[in-house]
Amino acid sequence: MSNSDNNNKSTDIGKGAIDNTIKAGKKGKSLYRNAKKLGKFAKILKSILSKVIGSCIKWLLGVFGPYVLVVIVLIILLLLVLDSVVSYDLFQEASTRNEAEVVFDNAIKEVFELKLEAGPAEIRDRLRESQPPPYPAVSESWLYQVGDLLKQSIALPTIHHYFRNIQNKNYKAWHDEYSDYTVDDKLLGKYMKIIEKEMAYYFDESPNFKPIFVPGTSPVDEEYIEITTTTICTSTDEEGNTETTSSGPTTTREKVSHEIIDEVQLGYLKVKIPYKIVKDVVESSSSDGDCVTHTTTESNLYIIDDGTPPVVELLPEELVRILVSTGKEGSQTKLVQVQDLEYSIDLGQEIDPRFPKPDIDYEGLKKCYFKNKSIDPCIGEFVLGGALGDYSAVSGGWFPTDFDSIYKAAADHCGIDWFMLAAVHGQETSFSSNPVATDPTKGSMNSKGELVGAVGHFQFMPATWVGWSAAKDFPMTSAGHISGDLTWITVPANIKKYGGYGLDGNGDGVASPWDMSDAAFAAACYLKNLGYQKGNETSIKNALAKYNGGYTAWQGGAAQKYAKEVWNNGKQFESGAASSPIAVAPGDVTYPTTGPIRQQYGGQVFHYGIDIGAAGRTDVPIVSIADGVVSYVGPLSTYGNIVRVKHNINGEDYETLYAHLASYRVKKGETVKKGQQIAIMGNTGRSTGPHLHFEVHKPNFVRQATHPMNPLRLIPTPPLK
């Protein structure tokens, strides 16, 4: 991006960094200090500088001649500073911070997290209160699952704060005023009060952090609780004669009603609340002296189905509005300019892996915005969809099928549940997408060669892997860090000698935390050793908390939160994995699911695909109609959750679209086979009930009306079941 785009000012981060560096080059002694000051937001700056450094050097050689060496030295110094940045240094000055300033950064994160929790807390309260007695209480774990899925990313306030500061040349970081405070146990609390006051307007006055509850209606004509009682009394006189009397039956019928909440939206996320009709008859008896009362309770209720995992849906249009137009500007925050939107979203994904990944035509959006002087007319056309970042890993039971066999083999071997092992894997390394999972040099050692974190796919502390008694022979910190070459911890004989938990899961003679099989087997058996008992929720959560916090800190807030998140995710994986196989048609192409065709292609109000109904079934599998490559996974406007797959069938290119899905089983870029399950049928988006909306586009999907064709020209008619 540049300042010439549409003749409008742009926050060109890469150019700003170079300009500041050139100015610094003219100040002699202040060169290194100014380079270090550029360390704030270092992680993203490093990424951008790395991409542009080649072209910048060429430009510098042509423009500045003899000054270029000074500039290159400064860039190298800057990159060295950026390498030293630690996690949660979101707004400040990286390695230049003193101890009090580090506490200040932690206070910022704490305040943001607390403020972002207000919306989910309100959602839990409202859903809980919507079902008062005599309705059954809603499961607390399910309520927390809903709240956690809808919680807005910490990247939102970070981005708005960041864009305020990079356009303010005189900006002075908050911590400068408080950097001489004495560091003690009370300092975090002091800082949090300061930050809460500074940011109150942003969180408390912004509608984007307040939930919206969409009302629904009960399909039940009459909800009621009907109680029938009959009392039988038996008495015996002095002569031993027995007399039995009865009263009743007496019936009371109470009509009941409660608030129905169809959907909940918080910022850029939405969840559809599942409900079910419960018709139940319960019989009970109670005694009082010589009398026994028999009670029959019949109920007909419409209640929240807290046995169904909630499915979060991204609203990418709302995300753009929040960043660009409906966020709250003020003394510490500034809205993102349209020409900086792409950069701001990249920044958000650097800050938080759960930040969404919208599909946006940025150039089209910019041109439309500058033409109309408003973002609203442009969003519908140029915001094309998007994915939920790491939310996909906990949405409706999705997990990467690449590791399915390893999870199950390891879990069976050690006596735990495979879906909880999968959830631990997702929590620790985002299913090994984090480089620390496979590379011992990434994220585990500092510039001095000292270990600074856990290692491998399941993030074991090296001492836990090889055994804590190794401290007698090797330098080791109290946290389990081991410095130097770690090859020796992968030797099974050493693990046996020192009593570690590392395992050789694949039998190749090496027990490496950077090998997926070894790490999965070790994690599964370690959880079992921590007290994991299948079917016992308390023991499982305790084991998960100990996995995160160890035996000394497992009861702390962070470890308990970890256990709750992993438990919720694991339960989603368990429920989302259940499905029934469907028959596969012969030839190159099969049908995507089974069931009656509810709506055909075409019609007066044109229908661009076919609708295949669920016919009252649940967990209906959706399969790929042919071999292909997954081209998109995520929400897309009124389609709800979708999967698109590109195929080449008999030399012709096609792209198929599967809409209104409850959950996914694949990820973008994955190769799939004909008949391979890719999703579960659902009711997301604009839908009146569970069904599959299926489209075929030749050669590819652009928009709904661009390249559609009648799917029944390509696929065989689906069987009814």
ROBAVEX-690884 format. One record per residue (C-alpha): residue in one letter; x, y negated, z negated. Coordinates in steps of 0.1 Angstrom, whole numbers, padded with zeros to 4 digits, always signed. Example, Ala and Ser with C-alpha at 12.3 -4.5 7.8 and 13.67 -1.06 7.14 Angstrom:
# ROBAVEX-690884
a+0123+0045-0078
s+0137+0011-0071
//
This chain:
# ROBAVEX-690884
m+0000+0000+0000
s+0012-0036+0006
n+0000-0071+0000
s-0009-0075+0036
d-0037-0049+0034
n-0068-0068+0045
n-0051-0100+0035
n-0060-0092-0001
k-0038-0089-0031
s-0027-0054-0039
t-0009-0039-0069
d+0019-0023-0049
i+0036-0004-0076
g+0066+0009-0056
k+0073-0026-0042
g+0069-0041-0076
a+0095-0018-0090
i+0120-0027-0063
d+0114-0064-0066
n+0119-0063-0104
t+0151-0043-0098
i+0165-0069-0073
k+0158-0097-0098
a+0175-0077-0125
g+0205-0073-0102
k+0210-0110-0104
k+0211-0112-0141
g+0244-0095-0149
k+0244-0083-0185
s+0205-0079-0185
l+0206-0053-0157
y+0203-0022-0178
r+0179-0037-0203
n+0154-0047-0175
a+0157-0014-0159
k+0148+0003-0192
k+0118-0020-0195
l+0104-0005-0164
g+0101+0027-0183
k+0065+0022-0193
f+0043+0045-0174
a+0075+0062-0165
k+0061+0096-0154
i+0041+0082-0126
l+0067+0056-0116
k+0093+0083-0113
s+0070+0102-0090
i+0064+0072-0068
l+0100+0061-0067
s+0111+0095-0058
k+0088+0095-0028
v+0099+0060-0015
i+0135+0060-0025
g+0148+0071+0009
s+0130+0044+0029
c+0138+0018+0002
i+0176+0024+0005
k+0174+0020+0043
w+0155-0013+0039
l+0179-0026+0012
l+0209-0019+0034
g+0194-0040+0062
v+0182-0069+0041
f+0206-0073+0012
g+0239-0059+0025
p+0265-0062-0003
y+0238-0063-0031
v+0226-0029-0021
l+0251-0010-0043
v+0239-0029-0074
v+0203-0021-0066
i+0211+0016-0061
v+0229+0017-0094
l+0198+0001-0111
i+0175+0026-0095
i+0196+0055-0108
l+0196+0039-0143
l+0159+0036-0141
l+0154+0072-0131
l+0176+0083-0160
v+0153+0063-0183
l+0122+0078-0168
d+0136+0113-0174
s+0137+0105-0212
v+0101+0096-0215
v+0081+0118-0239
s+0045+0129-0239
y+0018+0103-0249
d+0040+0073-0242
l+0011+0061-0222
f+0015+0023-0223
q+0048+0014-0238
e+0086+0015-0231
a+0098+0051-0232
s+0132+0056-0248
t+0135+0020-0259
r+0109+0025-0286
n+0118+0026-0322
e+0101+0049-0348
a+0073+0025-0356
e+0065+0020-0319
v+0062+0058-0314
v+0037+0059-0342
f+0018+0031-0325
d+0016+0051-0293
n+0002+0081-0313
a-0023+0057-0328
i-0035+0046-0294
k-0040+0082-0284
e-0059+0090-0316
v-0082+0060-0312
f-0089+0067-0276
e-0097+0104-0284
l-0120+0093-0313
k-0139+0068-0292
l-0143+0093-0264
e-0158+0118-0288
a-0187+0094-0297
g-0206+0103-0265
p-0203+0141-0269
a-0213+0138-0306
e-0245+0119-0297
i-0253+0146-0271
r-0249+0173-0296
d-0271+0155-0321
r-0298+0148-0295
l-0299+0184-0282
r-0299+0197-0318
e-0328+0174-0329
s-0348+0182-0297
q-0355+0216-0312
p-0367+0212-0348
p-0383+0239-0369
p-0403+0260-0362
y-0381+0262-0330
p-0349+0282-0334
a-0317+0262-0340
v-0295+0257-0310
s-0261+0276-0313
e-0235+0252-0326
s-0208+0267-0304
w-0229+0262-0274
l-0235+0225-0284
y-0198+0219-0288
q-0193+0235-0254
v-0217+0211-0238
g-0200+0181-0255
d-0165+0192-0246
l-0174+0197-0210
l-0189+0162-0208
k-0162+0144-0227
q-0146+0116-0205
s-0109+0118-0198
i-0085+0098-0218
a-0071+0086-0185
l-0101+0063-0180
p-0091+0037-0207
t-0055+0043-0199
i-0060+0033-0162
h-0080+0002-0171
h-0055-0009-0197
y-0026-0002-0173
f-0041-0023-0145
r-0046-0052-0169
n-0009-0051-0178
i+0008-0046-0145
q-0008-0077-0131
n+0002-0098-0161
k+0038-0109-0158
n+0037-0123-0193
y+0023-0092-0208
k+0037-0083-0242
a+0031-0048-0253
w+0009-0045-0284
h+0036-0028-0304
d+0060-0058-0302
e+0041-0076-0328
y+0040-0047-0352
s+0073-0029-0344
d+0090-0040-0377
y+0063-0022-0398
t+0077+0003-0423
v+0071+0038-0412
d+0052+0057-0439
d+0022+0080-0442
k-0002+0050-0440
l+0012+0034-0409
l-0008+0055-0384
g-0040+0044-0402
k-0030+0008-0401
y-0022+0009-0364
m-0055+0027-0357
k-0075-0002-0373
i-0056-0027-0352
i-0062-0008-0320
e-0099-0001-0328
k-0105-0038-0332
e-0086-0047-0300
m-0105-0021-0279
a-0140-0023-0295
y-0155-0043-0267
y-0143-0018-0241
f-0158+0014-0257
d-0188-0001-0276
e-0201-0024-0248
s-0194-0002-0218
p-0224+0019-0206
n-0200+0045-0191
f-0193+0060-0225
k-0230+0063-0235
p-0249+0095-0225
i-0280+0094-0203
f-0307+0119-0211
v-0330+0129-0182
p-0364+0142-0196
g-0380+0174-0184
t-0413+0191-0188
s-0423+0226-0202
p-0438+0250-0177
v-0457+0267-0206
d-0494+0257-0208
e-0493+0259-0245
e-0465+0265-0270
y-0476+0279-0303
i-0468+0298-0334
e-0496+0322-0345
i-0494+0338-0379
t-0517+0367-0389
t-0517+0379-0426
t-0534+0409-0442
t-0531+0415-0480
i-0537+0450-0495
c-0539+0453-0533
t-0539+0487-0552
s-0550+0489-0588
t-0553+0518-0613
d-0578+0519-0642
e-0573+0535-0676
e-0587+0568-0663
g-0562+0569-0635
n-0587+0560-0607
t-0571+0541-0579
e-0589+0512-0561
t-0577+0496-0529
t-0589+0462-0518
s-0579+0441-0488
s-0582+0406-0476
g-0578+0394-0440
p-0567+0395-0414
t-0564+0357-0415
t-0550+0340-0385
t-0536+0305-0382
r-0524+0291-0349
e-0502+0260-0347
k-0496+0242-0315
v-0461+0229-0312
s-0441+0208-0288
h-0407+0193-0286
e-0385+0171-0264
i-0373+0187-0232
i-0340+0174-0218
d-0335+0184-0182
e-0300+0169-0177
v-0274+0150-0196
q-0250+0126-0178
l-0220+0110-0194
g-0200+0087-0172
y-0189+0107-0141
l-0200+0141-0155
k-0234+0158-0156
v-0247+0190-0171
k-0281+0206-0164
i-0296+0220-0196
p-0308+0257-0192
y-0341+0267-0208
k-0360+0299-0212
i-0395+0310-0221
v-0396+0332-0253
k-0426+0353-0261
d-0420+0372-0293
v-0438+0392-0319
v-0422+0397-0354
e-0437+0418-0382
s-0427+0416-0418
s-0440+0426-0453
s-0437+0412-0488
s-0447+0425-0522
d-0462+0406-0552
g-0472+0429-0581
d-0497+0454-0569
c-0502+0436-0536
v-0485+0439-0503
t-0489+0412-0476
h-0483+0422-0440
t-0474+0393-0416
t-0474+0392-0378
t-0458+0362-0362
e-0464+0357-0325
s-0447+0329-0307
n-0448+0314-0272
l-0420+0288-0269
y-0399+0271-0243
i-0364+0267-0257
i-0328+0259-0248
d-0311+0290-0234
d-0279+0288-0254
g-0268+0322-0242
t-0261+0307-0207
p-0228+0288-0204
p-0234+0252-0194
v-0220+0242-0160
v-0205+0207-0156
e-0209+0188-0124
l-0187+0160-0111
l-0204+0128-0099
p-0175+0114-0078
e-0195+0083-0068
e-0199+0074-0105
l-0161+0079-0111
v-0154+0054-0083
r-0179+0029-0098
i-0165+0032-0133
l-0129+0026-0120
v-0138-0002-0096
s-0170-0020-0107
t-0188-0009-0138
g-0159-0005-0163
k-0156-0031-0190
e-0130-0059-0184
g-0116-0078-0213
s-0084-0088-0232
q-0068-0053-0228
t-0085-0039-0197
k-0089-0047-0160
l-0109-0031-0132
v-0091-0013-0104
q-0090-0031-0070
v-0103-0010-0042
q-0070-0010-0024
d-0054+0005-0056
l-0080+0032-0061
e-0060+0060-0046
y-0030+0051-0068
s-0052+0048-0099
i-0066+0083-0094
d-0031+0097-0090
l-0022+0080-0122
g-0052+0096-0139
q-0041+0130-0128
e-0006+0124-0142
i-0021+0114-0175
d-0046+0142-0179
p-0048+0174-0159
r-0086+0175-0164
f-0090+0142-0146
p-0112+0147-0115
k-0098+0150-0080
p-0124+0132-0058
d-0124+0136-0020
i-0124+0101-0007
d-0118+0085+0027
y-0097+0056+0012
e-0091+0037+0044
g-0128+0038+0053
l-0138+0028+0018
k-0114-0002+0019
k-0126-0015+0052
c-0162-0011+0042
y-0157-0028+0009
f-0139-0059+0024
k-0167-0061+0051
n-0196-0059+0026
k-0179-0076-0004
s-0194-0048-0025
i-0185-0012-0033
d-0221+0001-0035
p-0230+0003+0003
c-0197+0022+0009
i-0197+0049-0018
g-0223+0072-0002
e-0204+0074+0031
f-0168+0075+0021
v-0168+0093-0013
l-0172+0128+0002
g-0171+0150-0029
g-0145+0162-0053
a-0132+0188-0078
l-0130+0188-0115
g-0092+0192-0120
d-0087+0217-0148
y-0124+0216-0157
s-0128+0241-0129
a-0110+0266-0151
v-0137+0263-0177
s-0168+0256-0156
g-0193+0284-0155
g-0168+0312-0160
w-0143+0305-0133
f-0108+0318-0137
p-0081+0327-0111
t-0087+0362-0099
d-0049+0365-0091
f-0043+0376-0127
d-0074+0396-0133
s-0057+0430-0133
i-0029+0418-0156
y-0054+0404-0181
k-0073+0436-0183
a-0043+0459-0184
a-0027+0439-0212
a-0059+0435-0232
d-0067+0472-0230
h-0032+0481-0240
c-0033+0459-0271
g-0070+0462-0281
i-0083+0427-0275
d-0107+0411-0250
w-0093+0402-0215
f-0114+0370-0212
m-0099+0356-0244
l-0064+0364-0231
a-0074+0346-0198
a-0086+0316-0218
v-0053+0314-0237
h-0034+0315-0204
g-0055+0287-0191
q-0050+0266-0222
e-0013+0271-0224
t-0001+0266-0188
s-0032+0260-0167
f-0030+0295-0153
s+0008+0291-0147
s+0003+0260-0125
n+0026+0242-0149
p+0063+0247-0138
v+0073+0256-0174
a+0055+0289-0169
t+0082+0302-0146
d+0112+0279-0148
p+0133+0280-0180
t+0148+0246-0171
k+0115+0228-0167
g+0102+0212-0199
s+0120+0234-0223
m+0154+0217-0226
n+0164+0181-0230
s+0194+0164-0213
k+0217+0179-0241
g+0207+0214-0233
e+0186+0217-0264
l+0153+0235-0264
v+0124+0211-0270
g+0094+0233-0265
a+0078+0266-0260
v+0086+0287-0229
g+0069+0309-0203
h+0034+0317-0191
f+0019+0319-0225
q+0042+0294-0242
f+0060+0314-0268
m+0085+0298-0292
p+0118+0316-0283
a+0122+0327-0320
t+0088+0343-0319
w+0096+0361-0287
v+0130+0375-0298
g+0125+0376-0335
w+0131+0351-0363
s+0158+0371-0379
a+0180+0361-0349
a+0187+0330-0369
k+0215+0348-0387
d+0234+0352-0354
f+0222+0322-0333
p+0215+0285-0341
m+0178+0280-0345
t+0156+0252-0357
s+0128+0257-0383
a+0103+0253-0355
g+0118+0282-0335
h+0138+0263-0310
i+0170+0279-0297
s+0196+0260-0277
g+0217+0271-0248
d+0213+0300-0223
l+0182+0321-0232
t+0189+0351-0211
w+0197+0371-0242
i+0161+0368-0255
t+0149+0388-0225
v+0169+0419-0235
p+0145+0446-0251
a+0173+0458-0274
n+0177+0423-0289
i+0139+0420-0294
k+0139+0453-0311
k+0169+0444-0333
y+0154+0410-0344
g+0118+0421-0347
g+0103+0398-0320
y+0070+0401-0301
g+0084+0400-0266
l+0074+0430-0244
d+0085+0446-0212
g+0050+0447-0197
n+0059+0459-0162
g+0086+0484-0172
d+0115+0468-0153
g+0139+0468-0183
v+0136+0431-0189
a+0112+0414-0213
s+0109+0379-0201
p+0084+0352-0212
w+0088+0338-0176
d+0074+0371-0161
m+0036+0371-0160
s+0032+0408-0170
d+0057+0406-0198
a+0042+0374-0212
a+0005+0387-0209
f+0013+0419-0227
a+0032+0401-0254
a+0005+0375-0259
a-0022+0402-0261
c-0004+0423-0287
y+0007+0391-0307
l-0030+0381-0309
k-0038+0416-0322
n-0011+0413-0348
l-0026+0380-0359
g-0058+0398-0368
y-0078+0397-0336
q-0108+0421-0340
k-0131+0426-0309
g-0166+0416-0316
n-0157+0396-0347
e-0159+0358-0339
t-0143+0347-0372
s-0113+0370-0368
i-0108+0360-0331
k-0109+0323-0339
n-0085+0327-0368
a-0061+0346-0345
l-0063+0319-0319
a-0057+0292-0344
k-0026+0311-0357
y-0014+0316-0321
n-0014+0278-0318
g-0004+0266-0353
g+0014+0295-0369
y+0007+0308-0404
t+0015+0274-0419
a-0007+0251-0398
w-0035+0273-0385
q-0061+0257-0407
g-0052+0222-0395
g-0074+0202-0372
a-0053+0207-0340
a-0051+0244-0344
q-0088+0247-0351
k-0097+0226-0321
y-0074+0248-0300
a-0092+0279-0312
k-0126+0264-0305
e-0117+0254-0270
v-0102+0288-0262
w-0132+0306-0277
n-0156+0286-0256
n-0137+0290-0224
g-0132+0327-0230
k-0170+0332-0235
q-0176+0314-0202
f-0151+0337-0185
e-0169+0367-0200
s-0203+0356-0188
g-0192+0343-0155
a-0174+0375-0146
a-0205+0397-0147
s-0220+0404-0113
s-0237+0431-0093
p-0219+0444-0061
i-0239+0440-0029
a-0238+0461+0002
v-0215+0448+0031
a-0227+0449+0067
p-0205+0467+0093
g-0185+0446+0118
d-0166+0414+0114
v-0194+0395+0096
t-0217+0402+0067
y-0244+0383+0049
p-0235+0359+0020
t-0259+0374-0006
t-0291+0394-0009
g-0327+0382-0012
p-0356+0368+0009
i-0350+0339+0032
r-0370+0311+0015
q-0364+0285+0042
q-0352+0288+0078
y-0329+0266+0098
g-0345+0236+0116
g-0380+0223+0110
q-0397+0189+0112
v-0376+0176+0082
f-0345+0192+0096
h-0329+0219+0074
y-0293+0224+0083
g-0289+0259+0068
i-0309+0288+0054
d-0321+0292+0018
i-0318+0327+0003
g-0338+0330-0029
a-0329+0347-0061
a-0362+0365-0065
g-0361+0362-0103
r-0326+0378-0106
t-0297+0364-0126
d-0259+0366-0119
v-0265+0370-0082
p-0232+0374-0064
i-0222+0352-0034
v-0196+0367-0010
s-0176+0354+0019
i-0193+0364+0052
a-0159+0371+0068
d-0121+0370+0063
g-0110+0334+0059
v-0093+0307+0037
v-0111+0287+0011
s-0111+0250+0022
y-0130+0234-0006
v-0142+0242-0041
g-0162+0217-0062
p-0193+0195-0063
l-0205+0177-0032
s-0234+0152-0036
t-0269+0168-0035
y-0254+0202-0026
g-0243+0206-0062
n-0214+0230-0066
i-0201+0244-0033
v-0175+0266-0017
r-0164+0262+0019
v-0145+0288+0038
k-0128+0285+0072
h-0128+0316+0095
n-0116+0327+0129
i-0141+0352+0142
n-0134+0368+0176
g-0112+0338+0185
e-0138+0312+0175
d-0133+0288+0145
y-0161+0284+0120
e-0165+0269+0085
t-0192+0283+0062
l-0207+0264+0033
y-0223+0280+0001
a-0242+0255-0020
h-0261+0251-0054
l-0236+0275-0070
a-0236+0282-0108
s-0199+0290-0108
y-0169+0298-0086
r-0146+0328-0083
v-0120+0313-0059
k-0098+0282-0056
k-0089+0260-0027
g-0063+0276-0004
e-0070+0312-0015
t-0073+0338+0012
v-0105+0358+0010
k-0118+0390+0027
k-0152+0398+0042
g-0175+0407+0013
q-0152+0394-0014
q-0172+0376-0042
i-0165+0339-0042
a-0193+0326-0065
i-0225+0331-0085
m-0259+0318-0072
g-0271+0288-0091
n-0294+0257-0093
t-0269+0228-0092
g-0274+0196-0072
r-0308+0188-0057
s-0324+0222-0062
t-0359+0234-0073
g-0347+0268-0085
p-0318+0293-0082
h-0310+0301-0046
l-0282+0299-0020
h-0282+0272+0006
f-0260+0285+0033
e-0247+0266+0064
v-0224+0275+0093
h-0205+0248+0112
k-0186+0252+0144
p-0156+0246+0145
n-0156+0230+0111
f-0176+0210+0085
v-0174+0172+0088
r-0208+0161+0076
q-0241+0180+0074
a-0253+0169+0109
t-0220+0170+0128
h-0214+0206+0138
p-0243+0227+0124
m-0256+0259+0139
n-0283+0284+0129
p-0265+0308+0105
l-0287+0337+0117
r-0269+0334+0151
l-0237+0345+0133
i-0247+0367+0103
p-0271+0396+0100
t-0304+0391+0081
p-0297+0397+0044
p-0314+0426+0027
l-0340+0418+0001
k-0320+0433-0028
//
